[in-house]
Amino acid sequence: MYKAVDDRIRKALRHHIHERYKTDVPVVTERPPKLAMGEVASPLCFELAKRLKKPPRALAQEIANSLKRIPGVERVEVAGGGYLNLFFDRAAFFLAACEEAGHEGAAVPAPNAPKVMVEHTSINPNKAAHIGHLRNAVLGDTFGRLLRYMGRRVEVQNYIDNTGVQVADVVLGFTHLEPKSLDEVRALAAAPKFDYLCWDLYARVTQFLADDKSRLDLRSQVLKDIEEGHGDSAEMAEIISTAIVRCHLKTVGRLGISYDLLTREGEILHLKFWDAAFELLKKSGAIQLATSGKNAGCWVMQLPSGSEKEVPEVEAAADEEPSELADAKIIVRSTGTVTYVGKDIAYHLWKFGLLSRDFYYEPFYKQWDGSEVWITSSVAGYADAPAFGHASQVFNVIDSRQAYPQQVVVAGLRALGHAEQADNLKHFAYNVVALTPRCAQELGYEIPAEDAKKPYVEVSGRKGQGVKADDLLDRLQASARKETDERHAESPEQEREAIANAIAIGALRYFLLRFTRSTIIAFDFKDALSFEGETGPYVQYAVVRVNGIVRKGLEADPNFGTANAANLKRIESGEISVAKFLAAPAGDDLWELILLAGSLDARVDAAVGAQEPAFLARYAFELAQAFNVFYHKHHILSEEDAEKRAFLLRLSSLVREQLVTALGLLGISAPDKM
């Protein structure tokens, strides 16, 4: 609601200045630091004064006196050297916020509306998911929810690197360290915890290769066979990656995360996407064949001056060698294999509908919410598949250490003449999830002496170090279940399990979202399991508290619901004026809570604009915190004035509805009790 009124103010000021002064200036608005200064302030008169050669304060007074009434605004005042301070109509704002609350956001977009593509999760299908992967998935899922709430048409994709070096390493492990036949691997893949088995095997292969560098030739051959689809290695890679993807979908499904499409790297190769992209890159001169030096025999891309020269350290690009990331970016190695970035350029040409090729598609997996996720295929078979791709804007949720490869993809698009698409390819970067030293020791990891004084210990999939996502979720749920059993021993088993699950998921998702994306999260079991302070369960409990107020009222007086319903109806019809409860200064505390509750739209807009879901997480906590202060100050059920009691109940309901909506956008449910 706040954003709606603020938008009206800016529109009215722009129109008024254009009509009265025959000029246009940027109309900036902000929230004043004190309630006594109004709800919206604008410094526009300082810029207007420069244009008109008049004193800012005199212009501000002219505008305040001549501005037509703006719906939702009670008055305009002049402050300081020329600020315009606008005061909301408190009663009107409250009633409008009540009417708006609980809606599902903007209208459903038209089927042909511009599409926003969000690619997230993208875990290498070679081992179990870990806590770092969950940060990616939760950030991407939440951002997609925010975009949909704002009325955008969103397609969520999960990129599956099923032909990369990580899968090749696991194949190498099964063929040289175990060794296992195809049938034996197929049987293992069908058994529970296959992703855990591969977690350990992957770490062993890392050591196996480190012990003898000549073994890297084995890996290169396996990788080449997988990319070209040859022999047992390619078939084993397909078995492993498909089974692990199913494990990953089950894991993230526990967090309420789903996708529209799984895009496999294998199809980019098998359907000749890369071949088409390669020809375009060569024809445009975007890449050249190096004939001398360390990159001799490689196809490389010259990057614009000033591009960062950072070596990606994340596993998604572990097949890249440091030498490949100098002034010229290697797109095709001298061995003929395509680098990760080369395939990514082809993939992004498809994302924007710039490649004269498309995937085939088939349904793959029934997700937690009953929806079907589709997967790319090399074989035609489903004519009724949804229309994927052709995005107008793309957000790639990828570790910040992947900034350099993302820049190369953007440079590739730009070199091919697709400047608009290059501008609309956004790297939704985030920092890593590490472990606190206490957590690392608890997991039995040895901390190197040089890292002993650091505030965190980096995880390493290659070393097998990290908190497996399912282990973490199991531990969170067990802790929440213990607490739930103690508080609600009389409740049915199924109900207690549902409450515990909601609390556990709320704790984890909020923990991962409350930090800004650039922050390194030092994960610790004790912190994540805490239900006090700025946590998901704290926000959830504010909703439970409102439910408790209503429940206690009904238990104390059978007529409670009927009497208050009548007064609530009178409030919403305007028969009971709420202005008397909100008049300054006595009603300022109530107005502050209403204003905050009505600011959900503004906070969502800010979160999307800054690509920072943490803004919404902070809002949910602030609203829960403000409600708890209100709850302790105003004794709602014992309020003798029936009209005021109905007003306080309606205000409580408004807070509950906004909290439920905010939590839903964060992917967190609000249980009826805790």
NUZA-958774 format. One line per 2 residues: number of its first residue (from 1); for each residue x, y, z of C-alpha. Coordinates in nm, 3 decimals. Layout:
REM NUZA-958774
NUM = X,Y,Z  ...
//
This chain:
REM NUZA-958774
1 = 0.000,0.000,0.000  0.285,0.239,0.084
3 = 0.431,0.202,-0.266  0.089,0.269,-0.421
5 = 0.053,0.601,-0.237  0.417,0.691,-0.301
7 = 0.367,0.624,-0.674  0.062,0.852,-0.675
9 = 0.264,1.127,-0.506  0.550,1.110,-0.756
11 = 0.310,1.103,-1.051  0.113,1.401,-0.917
13 = 0.430,1.603,-0.850  0.569,1.533,-1.198
15 = 0.242,1.639,-1.361  0.206,1.950,-1.144
17 = 0.561,2.072,-1.212  0.527,2.011,-1.584
19 = 0.197,2.199,-1.602  0.288,2.489,-1.371
21 = 0.655,2.546,-1.452  0.677,2.398,-1.805
23 = 0.979,2.190,-1.714  1.060,1.843,-1.589
25 = 1.288,1.745,-1.303  1.357,1.407,-1.142
27 = 1.101,1.345,-0.868  1.277,1.159,-0.589
29 = 1.093,1.058,-0.273  1.218,0.914,0.052
31 = 1.093,0.812,0.394  1.154,1.091,0.652
33 = 1.357,0.992,0.961  1.078,1.097,1.200
35 = 0.702,1.039,1.193  0.647,1.407,1.277
37 = 0.793,1.489,0.935  0.531,1.286,0.747
39 = 0.543,0.959,0.557  0.701,1.082,0.231
41 = 0.949,1.362,0.168  1.087,1.501,-0.158
43 = 1.390,1.727,-0.221  1.279,1.802,-0.579
45 = 1.255,2.177,-0.515  1.633,2.204,-0.482
47 = 1.678,2.082,-0.839  1.381,2.288,-0.961
49 = 1.531,2.599,-0.799  1.844,2.562,-1.013
51 = 1.634,2.552,-1.328  1.406,2.844,-1.237
53 = 1.659,3.055,-1.045  1.427,3.081,-0.745
55 = 1.474,3.000,-0.374  1.394,2.632,-0.302
57 = 1.177,2.708,0.000  0.966,2.960,-0.190
59 = 0.908,2.705,-0.466  0.820,2.439,-0.209
61 = 0.561,2.672,-0.055  0.413,2.747,-0.397
63 = 0.378,2.378,-0.473  0.234,2.294,-0.131
65 = -0.030,2.566,-0.174  -0.125,2.483,-0.534
67 = -0.091,2.104,-0.554  -0.423,1.931,-0.612
69 = -0.539,1.677,-0.357  -0.367,1.340,-0.392
71 = -0.577,1.035,-0.292  -0.440,0.897,0.033
73 = -0.258,1.219,0.128  -0.400,1.439,0.403
75 = -0.171,1.742,0.377  0.158,1.878,0.241
77 = 0.402,2.082,0.449  0.727,2.262,0.376
79 = 1.033,2.181,0.585  1.393,2.297,0.608
81 = 1.537,2.479,0.311  1.278,2.348,0.068
83 = 1.167,1.993,0.139  0.812,1.885,0.067
85 = 0.675,1.664,0.343  0.357,1.471,0.272
87 = 0.134,1.323,0.540  -0.088,1.023,0.471
89 = -0.457,0.999,0.556  -0.409,0.743,0.833
91 = -0.761,0.603,0.841  -0.781,0.571,0.462
93 = -0.441,0.401,0.451  -0.546,0.150,0.717
95 = -0.870,0.057,0.541  -0.698,0.029,0.201
97 = -0.420,-0.184,0.350  -0.679,-0.415,0.506
99 = -0.855,-0.452,0.173  -0.529,-0.518,-0.014
101 = -0.374,-0.756,0.242  -0.379,-1.125,0.169
103 = -0.403,-1.084,-0.208  -0.165,-1.289,-0.422
105 = 0.021,-0.987,-0.557  -0.017,-0.855,-0.909
107 = -0.250,-0.997,-1.170  -0.147,-1.311,-1.356
109 = 0.063,-1.206,-1.657  -0.058,-1.274,-2.010
111 = 0.077,-1.591,-2.175  0.268,-1.377,-2.425
113 = 0.407,-1.130,-2.168  0.787,-1.085,-2.169
115 = 0.948,-1.378,-1.993  1.200,-1.355,-1.712
117 = 1.418,-1.663,-1.678  1.574,-1.748,-1.342
119 = 1.837,-2.021,-1.349  1.935,-2.150,-1.008
121 = 2.062,-2.447,-0.807  2.264,-2.604,-1.093
123 = 2.437,-2.858,-0.870  2.686,-3.083,-1.042
125 = 2.513,-3.424,-1.061  2.802,-3.615,-0.908
127 = 2.732,-3.620,-0.533  2.491,-3.516,-0.256
129 = 2.386,-3.152,-0.225  2.547,-2.950,0.055
131 = 2.466,-2.635,0.251  2.632,-2.409,-0.009
133 = 2.405,-2.549,-0.280  2.105,-2.472,-0.061
135 = 2.196,-2.103,-0.044  2.189,-2.090,-0.425
137 = 1.858,-2.277,-0.447  1.684,-2.077,-0.173
139 = 1.802,-1.743,-0.316  1.688,-1.833,-0.668
141 = 1.357,-1.978,-0.553  1.279,-1.670,-0.342
143 = 1.373,-1.428,-0.620  1.143,-1.615,-0.857
145 = 0.860,-1.589,-0.603  0.920,-1.213,-0.571
147 = 0.913,-1.164,-0.948  0.588,-1.358,-0.978
149 = 0.436,-1.153,-0.695  0.516,-0.840,-0.898
151 = 0.331,-0.982,-1.198  0.626,-1.101,-1.405
153 = 0.605,-1.415,-1.620  0.878,-1.633,-1.476
155 = 1.041,-1.953,-1.601  1.270,-2.133,-1.356
157 = 1.546,-2.351,-1.492  1.805,-2.575,-1.334
159 = 2.115,-2.638,-1.545  2.249,-2.993,-1.522
161 = 2.616,-3.029,-1.617  2.591,-3.400,-1.696
163 = 2.894,-3.405,-1.926  3.136,-3.211,-1.705
165 = 3.457,-3.310,-1.533  3.286,-3.376,-1.198
167 = 3.069,-3.652,-1.345  3.375,-3.781,-1.532
169 = 3.559,-3.809,-1.199  3.284,-4.026,-1.050
171 = 3.283,-4.245,-1.361  3.660,-4.273,-1.320
173 = 3.607,-4.376,-0.960  3.363,-4.652,-1.048
175 = 3.580,-4.784,-1.331  3.927,-4.759,-1.172
177 = 3.892,-4.739,-0.793  3.603,-4.972,-0.723
179 = 3.583,-5.112,-1.002  3.216,-5.162,-1.101
181 = 3.039,-5.279,-1.413  2.757,-5.088,-1.575
183 = 2.499,-5.321,-1.422  2.654,-5.285,-1.077
185 = 2.649,-4.906,-1.102  2.290,-4.919,-1.225
187 = 2.192,-5.124,-0.918  2.373,-4.885,-0.683
189 = 2.204,-4.587,-0.850  1.862,-4.738,-0.779
191 = 1.939,-4.782,-0.408  1.892,-4.517,-0.137
193 = 2.171,-4.273,-0.055  2.345,-4.311,-0.391
195 = 2.434,-3.941,-0.372  2.608,-4.004,-0.038
197 = 2.806,-4.293,-0.187  2.920,-4.070,-0.472
199 = 3.014,-3.794,-0.224  3.277,-4.020,-0.070
201 = 3.390,-4.163,-0.403  3.439,-3.816,-0.552
203 = 3.672,-3.720,-0.266  3.868,-4.042,-0.315
205 = 3.909,-3.973,-0.687  4.045,-3.626,-0.608
207 = 4.316,-3.784,-0.397  4.374,-4.056,-0.659
209 = 4.446,-3.791,-0.924  4.659,-3.582,-0.688
211 = 4.880,-3.879,-0.608  4.981,-3.926,-0.972
213 = 4.936,-3.642,-1.222  4.970,-3.883,-1.515
215 = 4.626,-4.015,-1.421  4.480,-3.690,-1.550
217 = 4.507,-3.846,-1.897  4.255,-4.107,-1.782
219 = 4.018,-3.832,-1.681  4.064,-3.651,-2.014
221 = 3.975,-3.965,-2.205  3.668,-4.033,-1.992
223 = 3.557,-3.670,-2.034  3.601,-3.688,-2.412
225 = 3.402,-4.015,-2.429  3.120,-3.861,-2.225
227 = 3.104,-3.545,-2.437  3.099,-3.748,-2.759
229 = 2.853,-4.006,-2.620  3.087,-4.301,-2.671
231 = 3.091,-4.639,-2.495  3.044,-4.746,-2.138
233 = 3.179,-4.421,-1.991  2.901,-4.218,-2.154
235 = 2.634,-4.468,-2.049  2.765,-4.480,-1.693
237 = 2.770,-4.099,-1.678  2.404,-4.095,-1.785
239 = 2.309,-4.346,-1.514  2.500,-4.156,-1.244
241 = 2.385,-3.804,-1.336  2.018,-3.899,-1.378
243 = 2.008,-4.078,-1.042  2.184,-3.791,-0.864
245 = 1.950,-3.532,-1.018  1.655,-3.724,-0.873
247 = 1.829,-3.718,-0.534  1.879,-3.342,-0.564
249 = 1.516,-3.279,-0.660  1.402,-3.477,-0.358
251 = 1.637,-3.278,-0.133  1.537,-2.929,-0.251
253 = 1.173,-3.040,-0.258  1.195,-3.061,0.120
255 = 1.252,-2.684,0.111  0.954,-2.621,-0.118
257 = 1.168,-2.559,-0.426  1.058,-2.658,-0.776
259 = 1.150,-2.589,-1.137  0.993,-2.564,-1.480
261 = 1.279,-2.716,-1.677  1.600,-2.909,-1.623
263 = 1.840,-2.820,-1.902  2.111,-3.080,-1.957
265 = 2.447,-2.990,-2.100  2.452,-3.319,-2.291
267 = 2.177,-3.201,-2.525  2.369,-2.881,-2.600
269 = 2.636,-3.108,-2.745  2.423,-3.388,-2.891
271 = 2.178,-3.153,-3.064  2.470,-2.956,-3.207
273 = 2.386,-2.633,-3.023  2.756,-2.582,-2.972
275 = 2.833,-2.648,-3.339  2.587,-2.375,-3.442
277 = 2.723,-2.134,-3.181  3.081,-2.218,-3.282
279 = 3.012,-2.124,-3.643  2.851,-1.796,-3.538
281 = 3.147,-1.711,-3.314  3.401,-1.789,-3.584
283 = 3.207,-1.604,-3.854  3.176,-1.290,-3.641
285 = 3.542,-1.297,-3.545  3.450,-1.322,-3.177
287 = 3.696,-1.609,-3.137  4.026,-1.687,-3.305
289 = 4.245,-1.994,-3.337  4.569,-1.943,-3.145
291 = 4.867,-2.061,-3.348  5.146,-2.001,-3.099
293 = 5.220,-1.965,-2.731  5.070,-2.156,-2.442
295 = 4.722,-2.151,-2.604  4.837,-2.286,-2.941
297 = 4.565,-2.497,-3.102  4.290,-2.344,-2.884
299 = 4.003,-2.126,-2.995  4.010,-1.817,-2.775
301 = 3.802,-1.504,-2.718  3.965,-1.169,-2.674
303 = 3.792,-0.986,-2.390  3.738,-0.611,-2.362
305 = 4.008,-0.425,-2.172  3.926,-0.388,-1.804
307 = 3.762,-0.729,-1.774  3.839,-0.900,-1.447
309 = 4.092,-1.177,-1.460  3.978,-1.404,-1.184
311 = 4.013,-1.778,-1.179  3.680,-1.941,-1.093
313 = 3.722,-2.164,-0.792  3.376,-2.313,-0.770
315 = 3.322,-2.671,-0.872  3.096,-2.579,-1.163
317 = 3.405,-2.461,-1.350  3.661,-2.700,-1.209
319 = 3.750,-2.815,-1.560  3.898,-2.473,-1.629
321 = 4.272,-2.439,-1.586  4.424,-2.113,-1.453
323 = 4.619,-2.068,-1.778  4.290,-2.055,-1.965
325 = 4.183,-1.742,-1.782  4.447,-1.497,-1.895
327 = 4.393,-1.221,-2.154  4.236,-1.461,-2.401
329 = 3.960,-1.687,-2.282  3.978,-2.042,-2.411
331 = 3.650,-2.155,-2.567  3.773,-2.479,-2.727
333 = 4.079,-2.661,-2.595  4.355,-2.790,-2.820
335 = 4.216,-3.141,-2.757  3.893,-3.039,-2.930
337 = 3.679,-3.046,-2.615  3.461,-2.747,-2.542
339 = 3.513,-2.555,-2.218  3.236,-2.487,-1.971
341 = 3.213,-2.125,-2.089  3.190,-2.225,-2.454
343 = 2.889,-2.444,-2.388  2.745,-2.166,-2.172
345 = 2.757,-1.920,-2.462  2.560,-2.164,-2.678
347 = 2.313,-2.217,-2.394  2.253,-1.844,-2.353
349 = 2.197,-1.792,-2.722  1.916,-2.047,-2.684
351 = 1.784,-1.880,-2.367  1.727,-1.557,-2.556
353 = 1.588,-1.731,-2.864  1.893,-1.639,-3.073
355 = 1.986,-1.989,-3.185  1.810,-2.156,-3.476
357 = 1.773,-2.476,-3.275  1.564,-2.606,-2.988
359 = 1.569,-2.896,-2.745  1.323,-3.182,-2.735
361 = 1.148,-3.216,-2.402  0.998,-3.486,-2.185
363 = 0.841,-3.494,-1.837  1.096,-3.609,-1.580
365 = 0.987,-3.591,-1.216  0.677,-3.521,-1.007
367 = 0.781,-3.246,-0.767  0.682,-3.182,-0.405
369 = 0.389,-2.960,-0.509  0.254,-3.208,-0.763
371 = 0.389,-3.018,-1.063  0.588,-3.193,-1.333
373 = 0.938,-3.073,-1.408  1.042,-3.121,-1.770
375 = 1.388,-3.214,-1.890  1.565,-3.159,-2.219
377 = 1.602,-3.459,-2.448  1.786,-3.550,-2.766
379 = 1.489,-3.750,-2.894  1.155,-3.618,-3.017
381 = 0.852,-3.755,-2.838  0.630,-3.495,-2.667
383 = 0.461,-3.251,-2.903  0.258,-3.095,-2.619
385 = 0.561,-2.980,-2.418  0.547,-2.621,-2.286
387 = 0.728,-2.350,-2.482  1.059,-2.297,-2.306
389 = 1.326,-2.033,-2.361  1.286,-1.706,-2.557
391 = 1.346,-1.495,-2.247  1.362,-1.117,-2.247
393 = 1.570,-1.112,-1.929  1.785,-1.378,-1.762
395 = 1.908,-1.400,-1.403  2.180,-1.656,-1.334
397 = 2.211,-1.738,-0.966  2.578,-1.834,-0.947
399 = 2.857,-1.807,-0.690  3.033,-1.468,-0.702
401 = 3.361,-1.645,-0.783  3.205,-1.720,-1.122
403 = 3.202,-1.350,-1.213  3.472,-1.392,-1.477
405 = 3.304,-1.673,-1.677  2.978,-1.478,-1.665
407 = 3.157,-1.177,-1.810  3.289,-1.396,-2.090
409 = 2.936,-1.509,-2.178  2.819,-1.146,-2.184
411 = 3.117,-1.055,-2.402  3.028,-1.340,-2.638
413 = 2.672,-1.212,-2.679  2.795,-0.861,-2.735
415 = 3.058,-0.973,-2.989  2.779,-1.147,-3.183
417 = 2.586,-0.819,-3.202  2.330,-0.896,-2.931
419 = 2.389,-0.590,-2.712  2.034,-0.580,-2.572
421 = 2.049,-0.941,-2.459  2.395,-0.887,-2.314
423 = 2.254,-0.600,-2.106  1.966,-0.821,-1.990
425 = 2.185,-1.109,-1.875  2.227,-1.058,-1.501
427 = 2.471,-1.240,-1.277  2.277,-1.285,-0.951
429 = 2.597,-1.335,-0.753  2.625,-1.451,-0.394
431 = 2.909,-1.536,-0.162  3.000,-1.875,-0.024
433 = 2.871,-2.069,0.274  3.159,-2.172,0.496
435 = 3.169,-2.341,0.838  3.252,-2.191,1.174
437 = 3.562,-2.355,1.327  3.333,-2.506,1.592
439 = 3.111,-2.660,1.325  3.410,-2.793,1.131
441 = 3.551,-2.957,1.445  3.210,-3.098,1.529
443 = 3.208,-3.263,1.187  3.554,-3.405,1.248
445 = 3.741,-3.198,0.988  4.107,-3.115,1.041
447 = 4.167,-2.740,1.025  4.503,-2.646,0.866
449 = 4.726,-2.435,1.090  4.709,-2.140,0.848
451 = 4.327,-2.140,0.875  4.308,-2.181,1.253
453 = 4.262,-1.809,1.321  4.011,-1.746,1.042
455 = 3.646,-1.686,1.141  3.533,-1.958,0.902
457 = 3.651,-2.277,0.733  3.582,-2.312,0.360
459 = 3.398,-2.625,0.247  3.535,-2.842,-0.031
461 = 3.335,-3.098,-0.223  3.656,-3.241,-0.368
463 = 3.782,-3.307,-0.016  3.445,-3.431,0.102
465 = 3.418,-3.143,0.350  3.080,-2.980,0.399
467 = 2.740,-3.021,0.558  2.520,-3.244,0.345
469 = 2.183,-3.080,0.287  1.974,-3.381,0.392
471 = 2.179,-3.430,0.709  2.120,-3.068,0.800
473 = 1.746,-3.088,0.731  1.717,-3.410,0.932
475 = 1.897,-3.249,1.224  1.684,-2.935,1.212
477 = 1.364,-3.135,1.194  1.465,-3.361,1.484
479 = 1.537,-3.057,1.700  1.208,-2.892,1.607
481 = 1.020,-3.217,1.663  1.165,-3.252,2.013
483 = 1.045,-2.903,2.102  0.704,-2.962,1.943
485 = 0.653,-3.291,2.128  0.724,-3.120,2.460
487 = 0.478,-2.836,2.395  0.201,-3.030,2.219
489 = 0.220,-3.384,2.349  -0.158,-3.414,2.320
491 = -0.167,-3.327,1.948  -0.191,-3.602,1.684
493 = 0.135,-3.741,1.547  0.073,-3.607,1.197
495 = 0.006,-3.257,1.326  0.322,-3.250,1.536
497 = 0.526,-3.370,1.240  0.382,-3.094,1.019
499 = 0.458,-2.827,1.281  0.815,-2.952,1.326
501 = 0.870,-2.954,0.950  0.738,-2.599,0.911
503 = 0.965,-2.475,1.190  1.272,-2.654,1.056
505 = 1.225,-2.525,0.702  1.147,-2.178,0.832
507 = 1.465,-2.178,1.040  1.687,-2.285,0.752
509 = 1.538,-2.074,0.474  1.540,-1.761,0.690
511 = 1.898,-1.829,0.802  2.009,-1.847,0.439
513 = 1.808,-1.540,0.332  1.870,-1.293,0.610
515 = 2.228,-1.226,0.499  2.288,-0.999,0.202
517 = 2.420,-1.182,-0.103  2.774,-1.043,-0.070
519 = 2.808,-1.177,0.285  3.001,-1.495,0.354
521 = 2.779,-1.712,0.573  2.970,-1.898,0.844
523 = 2.735,-2.186,0.908  2.697,-2.324,1.257
525 = 2.446,-2.580,1.380  2.381,-2.388,1.701
527 = 2.300,-2.063,1.517  2.081,-2.230,1.256
529 = 1.890,-2.427,1.520  1.825,-2.120,1.736
531 = 1.462,-2.007,1.743  1.531,-1.674,1.916
533 = 1.630,-1.334,1.773  1.628,-1.268,1.398
535 = 1.514,-1.613,1.290  1.237,-1.771,1.087
537 = 1.065,-1.926,1.390  1.055,-1.583,1.561
539 = 0.857,-1.446,1.266  0.639,-1.757,1.249
541 = 0.556,-1.722,1.617  0.416,-1.372,1.563
543 = 0.154,-1.531,1.334  0.084,-1.800,1.593
545 = 0.038,-1.528,1.854  -0.240,-1.360,1.651
547 = -0.409,-1.697,1.605  -0.383,-1.747,1.981
549 = -0.556,-1.415,2.052  -0.857,-1.512,1.843
551 = -0.867,-1.864,1.984  -0.852,-1.742,2.345
553 = -1.126,-1.490,2.280  -1.357,-1.760,2.148
555 = -1.276,-1.989,2.441  -1.352,-1.713,2.693
557 = -1.678,-1.597,2.535  -1.890,-1.788,2.282
559 = -2.027,-1.454,2.157  -1.677,-1.314,2.105
561 = -1.667,-1.394,1.734  -2.016,-1.266,1.657
563 = -1.976,-0.938,1.847  -1.641,-0.854,1.697
565 = -1.745,-0.959,1.349  -2.026,-0.704,1.366
567 = -1.791,-0.426,1.473  -1.531,-0.526,1.214
569 = -1.798,-0.496,0.948  -1.883,-0.148,1.075
571 = -1.513,-0.051,1.062  -1.471,-0.170,0.705
573 = -1.790,0.008,0.596  -1.671,0.331,0.756
575 = -1.952,0.340,1.012  -1.690,0.326,1.288
577 = -1.419,0.585,1.222  -1.072,0.454,1.304
579 = -0.927,0.804,1.278  -0.996,0.859,1.649
581 = -0.769,0.566,1.736  -0.489,0.691,1.510
583 = -0.484,1.063,1.587  -0.141,1.198,1.684
585 = 0.026,1.182,1.922  -0.168,0.917,2.118
587 = -0.219,0.697,1.814  0.133,0.725,1.674
589 = 0.242,0.381,1.795  -0.058,0.218,1.628
591 = 0.000,0.419,1.313  0.368,0.312,1.301
593 = 0.258,-0.054,1.305  -0.004,0.005,1.034
595 = 0.245,0.193,0.818  0.496,-0.089,0.850
597 = 0.233,-0.354,0.778  0.123,-0.157,0.472
599 = 0.479,-0.129,0.339  0.507,-0.487,0.211
601 = 0.467,-0.373,-0.151  0.746,-0.119,-0.113
603 = 0.980,-0.373,0.045  0.914,-0.629,-0.228
605 = 0.982,-0.363,-0.491  1.310,-0.271,-0.318
607 = 1.412,-0.637,-0.287  1.355,-0.699,-0.659
609 = 1.517,-0.372,-0.764  1.831,-0.445,-0.564
611 = 1.811,-0.820,-0.634  1.837,-0.862,-0.258
613 = 1.588,-1.104,-0.092  1.747,-1.016,0.243
615 = 1.547,-0.691,0.233  1.222,-0.887,0.259
617 = 1.359,-1.117,0.529  1.450,-0.810,0.734
619 = 1.103,-0.663,0.677  0.935,-0.978,0.806
621 = 1.147,-0.967,1.121  1.082,-0.594,1.176
623 = 0.706,-0.645,1.142  0.707,-0.942,1.380
625 = 0.916,-0.742,1.627  0.684,-0.440,1.604
627 = 0.380,-0.661,1.655  0.530,-0.815,1.967
629 = 0.579,-0.466,2.113  0.217,-0.382,2.024
631 = 0.093,-0.710,2.176  0.256,-0.638,2.512
633 = 0.138,-0.275,2.522  -0.224,-0.320,2.416
635 = -0.431,-0.577,2.602  -0.657,-0.665,2.315
637 = -0.892,-0.918,2.472  -0.943,-0.715,2.789
639 = -1.006,-0.388,2.605  -1.340,-0.257,2.741
641 = -1.422,-0.034,2.444  -1.585,-0.282,2.201
643 = -1.513,-0.063,1.899  -1.146,-0.022,1.987
645 = -1.118,-0.394,2.061  -1.252,-0.469,1.712
647 = -1.003,-0.220,1.566  -0.712,-0.379,1.754
649 = -0.822,-0.721,1.634  -0.842,-0.598,1.275
651 = -0.496,-0.447,1.306  -0.366,-0.779,1.442
653 = -0.525,-0.959,1.148  -0.364,-0.714,0.905
655 = -0.022,-0.790,1.054  -0.091,-1.163,1.036
657 = -0.194,-1.143,0.669  0.114,-0.941,0.575
659 = 0.344,-1.172,0.770  0.191,-1.480,0.607
661 = 0.239,-1.321,0.264  0.598,-1.215,0.340
663 = 0.682,-1.558,0.478  0.525,-1.723,0.173
665 = 0.746,-1.514,-0.055  1.043,-1.635,0.151
667 = 0.921,-1.991,0.100  0.824,-2.029,0.466
669 = 0.486,-2.150,0.591  0.314,-2.020,0.903
671 = 0.189,-2.303,1.127  -0.129,-2.257,1.331
673 = 0.062,-2.326,1.650  0.417,-2.380,1.767
//
